[in-house]
């Protein structure tokens, strides 16, 4: 049975770099590895998500209700997994269900829900109703909002948003709320692990964070250090 590893964090937390580093490490160890990054911007549902995040229309990710926005994110994953025909030993995910739960919990007041109720609703939607697989482990890269903001400014051009920030990245309230949502999820769910990625006010080097990832996976019996 394949192992599923999901990387999480607020925008600019270094998920993609760690996703690439872990994928290469597992392949060098001789494992078969598949990877998915969400949203899938060149798909039907992911394309709509990208347009909403870009914020160029009156209806966008900051004006559309959080439950409606959560549905677009969820259907993007559902469609991608329906195309999933891999039997790889490891599946590594760059953002997954926990992102939806954490980010939409930051907007829960718009629905009258508490953050915990919104998190539970997203989990029920994606895992119980859409039958998306539950990861063996989520790894949350914890950095400050200030560091994340600096990292986002250095991302450069992206197809869905150009050279600027998307509406989630551009909202301090959203990023702060999402970070709190991730912490809440870590308290609630046994498969969530927090990696503290900063020391003395600075972000740790990618290689050091990668070693922390490997140690965490080994400690949780997801990989065997060879």
C-alpha positions in Angstrom: 0.0 0.0 0.0 1.4 3.4 -1.0 2.3 6.0 1.6 0.8 9.5 1.2 2.8 12.5 2.4 1.3 16.0 2.2 3.1 19.3 2.6 1.3 22.3 4.0 1.9 25.9 5.1 0.9 29.4 4.4 1.9 31.0 1.1 5.7 31.4 0.9 6.5 28.7 3.5 8.8 26.7 1.1 6.5 23.8 0.4 7.3 23.5 -3.3 11.1 23.4 -2.7 10.7 20.7 0.0 8.2 18.8 -2.3 10.9 18.7 -5.0 13.7 17.8 -2.6 11.7 14.9 -1.0 10.6 13.5 -4.4 14.2 13.4 -5.6 15.4 11.9 -2.4 12.9 9.0 -2.5 13.6 8.4 -6.2 17.3 8.2 -5.4 16.5 5.7 -2.7 15.0 3.5 -5.4 11.3 4.1 -4.6 8.6 4.8 -7.1 7.2 8.2 -6.5 4.3 10.2 -7.8 3.7 13.9 -7.0 0.7 16.2 -7.2 0.5 19.9 -6.6 -2.8 21.7 -5.9 -4.5 23.6 -7.3 -4.0 22.1 -10.7 -4.2 25.3 -12.6 -4.3 23.8 -16.1 -7.4 21.7 -15.3 -11.1 22.8 -15.5 -11.7 23.2 -11.7 -8.1 24.4 -11.0 -8.4 26.9 -13.8 -11.4 28.5 -12.1 -9.6 28.5 -8.8 -6.7 30.3 -10.4 -9.0 32.9 -11.9 -10.7 33.5 -8.6 -7.4 33.8 -6.7 -6.1 36.2 -9.3 -8.9 38.6 -8.2 -9.3 40.4 -11.5 -13.1 40.1 -11.6 -15.7 41.3 -9.2 -16.4 37.8 -8.1 -13.2 36.4 -6.7 -11.7 34.3 -3.9 -12.2 37.1 -1.4 -15.8 37.8 -2.3 -17.1 34.3 -3.0 -18.4 32.6 0.1 -15.9 30.3 1.9 -18.1 27.2 1.5 -18.4 27.9 -2.2 -14.6 28.5 -2.5 -14.0 25.3 -0.6 -16.1 23.4 -3.1 -13.9 24.6 -6.0 -10.7 23.5 -4.3 -12.3 20.2 -3.3 -13.5 19.4 -6.9 -10.1 20.2 -8.3 -8.7 17.5 -6.1 -11.5 15.1 -6.8 -11.0 15.4 -10.6 -7.3 15.0 -10.3 -7.6 11.8 -8.2 -10.1 10.4 -10.7 -7.3 10.6 -13.2 -4.9 9.0 -10.8 -3.7 5.6 -12.2 -0.4 5.4 -10.4 0.7 2.5 -8.2 3.7 4.3 -6.9 5.0 3.4 -3.5 4.9 7.1 -2.4 2.5 9.9 -3.3 3.8 13.3 -2.3 1.3 16.2 -2.2 2.1 19.9 -2.4 -1.0 21.3 -0.6 -4.0 19.1 0.1 -7.2 19.0 2.1 -5.7 20.6 5.1 -5.1 23.8 3.1 -8.8 24.0 2.4 -9.6 23.5 6.0 -7.1 26.0 7.3 -7.7 28.8 4.8 -11.5 28.6 4.9 -11.5 28.5 8.7 -9.9 32.0 8.5 -13.2 33.2 6.9 -15.6 31.2 9.0 -17.4 34.3 10.5 -19.0 34.8 7.1 -20.9 31.6 7.5 -21.7 31.8 11.2 -19.5 28.8 11.9 -16.7 28.5 14.3 -13.2 27.7 13.0 -13.6 24.1 14.3 -16.9 23.7 12.6 -15.5 25.0 9.2 -12.6 22.6 9.5 -14.9 19.7 10.2 -17.1 20.6 7.3 -14.2 20.7 4.9 -12.9 17.3 6.2 -16.3 15.8 5.8 -16.7 17.2 2.3 -13.4 16.0 0.9 -12.9 12.8 2.8 -16.4 11.5 3.6 -18.4 12.8 0.6 -15.8 12.9 -2.1 -13.8 9.9 -0.8 -10.4 11.5 -1.2 -7.7 9.5 0.6 -6.4 10.5 4.0 -2.6 11.1 4.0 -0.4 9.1 6.3 1.1 12.3 7.4 0.7 16.1 6.9 3.9 18.2 7.5 3.1 21.8 8.2 6.0 24.2 7.6 5.6 26.9 10.3 7.1 30.3 9.5 6.1 33.8 10.5 3.7 35.9 8.4 6.5 38.4 7.8 8.9 35.8 6.5 6.2 34.3 4.3 5.4 37.7 2.8 9.0 38.3 1.9 9.2 34.9 0.3 6.1 35.5 -1.8 7.5 38.8 -3.1 10.4 36.8 -4.5 8.3 34.2 -6.4 8.3 36.0 -9.7 6.0 35.4 -12.6 3.2 32.8 -12.2 0.8 31.9 -15.0 -2.4 32.3 -13.0 -1.5 35.7 -11.3 1.4 37.2 -13.2 4.1 39.0 -11.2 1.9 40.0 -8.3 0.2 38.4 -5.3 -3.1 36.5 -5.4 -5.9 37.7 -3.2 -5.1 35.2 -0.4 -1.4 36.1 -0.4 -2.3 39.8 -0.4 -4.5 39.5 2.7 -2.7 39.7 6.1 -5.9 38.6 7.8 -6.2 35.5 5.5 -2.6 34.4 6.1 -2.7 35.0 9.8 -6.0 33.2 10.1 -4.8 30.3 7.9 -1.7 29.9 10.1 -3.9 29.7 13.2 -6.1 27.2 11.3 -3.1 25.0 10.7 -2.2 25.1 14.4 -5.8 24.2 15.2 -5.7 21.2 12.9 -2.4 20.1 14.4 -4.1 20.0 17.8 -7.1 18.0 16.4 -5.7 15.5 14.0 -3.1 12.8 14.8 -1.5 12.8 11.3 -0.4 16.4 11.4 3.2 17.3 12.4 4.6 20.9 12.8 8.1 21.7 11.6 9.4 24.9 13.1 11.3 26.4 10.1 12.8 29.5 11.7 15.5 30.2 14.2 16.5 33.6 15.7 14.1 35.4 13.4 15.5 33.8 10.2 14.3 31.0 8.0 16.4 27.8 8.2 18.3 26.7 5.1 16.3 24.4 2.8 18.8 21.6 3.4 18.3 21.7 7.1 14.5 21.7 6.7 14.8 18.8 4.3 16.7 16.9 7.0 14.0 17.7 9.5 11.4 16.3 7.0 13.3 13.1 6.7 13.7 12.8 10.4 10.0 13.4 10.9 9.0 10.8 8.3 11.4 8.2 9.8 10.1 8.9 13.3 6.6 8.3 12.1 7.5 5.1 10.2 6.7 6.6 6.8 10.3 6.0 5.5 13.3 3.9 6.6 16.5 5.9 6.5 18.8 3.8 4.3 
